[in-house]
């Protein structure tokens, strides 16, 4: 028997996902959606090189198409949710079936009328009692870190809602492996805001103060960080997608196959000059703080009007070199991941590979370098990070040539003209 999920953007039907008895998952666009020239965008990754809307003809088995697979959690969070729902974590369709009404962005996946829960064997079964159990959390947040969807009470307290659904905040729990990760992220995001990057409202809270946390979640590891969801505005869902979705990469490949130059090129063609500058500023910021985890899923675009993409607010900024000094960049910049090679000359090659005018890239990069230099003394004003963390960050930024005194840098050249008309299909780098 075939089992079907209806896929919508808010209330707008987009298509269906059919799970075949072979566990292949077939996605088809709704014809009325395809024929509507004014339709909202589901994903830039669904456009071919000619700018035509098209779903892949070859359905994946066990997994969903990358766009939908990236709506589901990864790692520890995926295992956590799947175990409590008695779902096989290797299979995407049952997880989307269970979590589909509270996904990132505006996508909703609902059980098509007339179908029961998909039959599965052994520990894959999703009985109706489990689907209706308020203790089984039914939200999806991308990423591997243990986090929960939360609501904020009138008194400012945070509560995990029944079934974890419809939260407007994300609570990120402390790690048993790496100390002070919430404090680290809070500090880096606060610093990002100081240098002009768009950052949602954030805060820190003692873990035991979060109401309705599942009993098995540790409360003795320190503070948690909370961040306001930028894909929710009251009851409105605002569509977003990450760059793994845009480039049709599965979560497991978020460090592979795509470079920062590919991203830069796509932003230049589809979003224009100002968004290109903002991408460069954020990339330079991540280099400066030693964030080696800026993979494809830690960059997103948002569609405020449903059709026009722009870079989403910043998230997941952590100085990883504090914990792993040997960490390298998550993706390549002009074929290197080495911090010591990030210089003005490298950024010129970076711009050339992406077919972006060098003036756009270098002026945005130098602008962020100057902002960070000016604000660096205030990085740890809240004193949330210990001296050895700050010493590690000071040593790191000193080894990056781009942050050397300005006399050692190539002057920012005259600005180039505006971007050419936007295209949708990702383009290869120039060798």
Secondary structure by P-SEA (a helix, b strand, c coil): cbbbbbbbccccccbbbbbccccbbbbbcccccccccccccccccccccccccccccccccccccaaaaaaccccaaaaaaaaaacccccccaaaaaaccccccccbbbccccccccccccccccccccccccccccccccccccbbbbbbbccccccccccccccccbbbbbbbccccaaaaaaaaaaaaaaaacccccccccccccccccccccccccccbbbbbccccccccbbbbbbccccccccccccccccccaaaaaaaaaaccccaaaaaaaaaaaaaaaaccccccccccccccccccccccccccccccccccccccccccccccccccccccaaaaaaaaaaacccaaaaaaaaaaaaaaaaaacccccccccccaaaaaaaaaaaaacccccccccccccccccccccccccbbbbccc
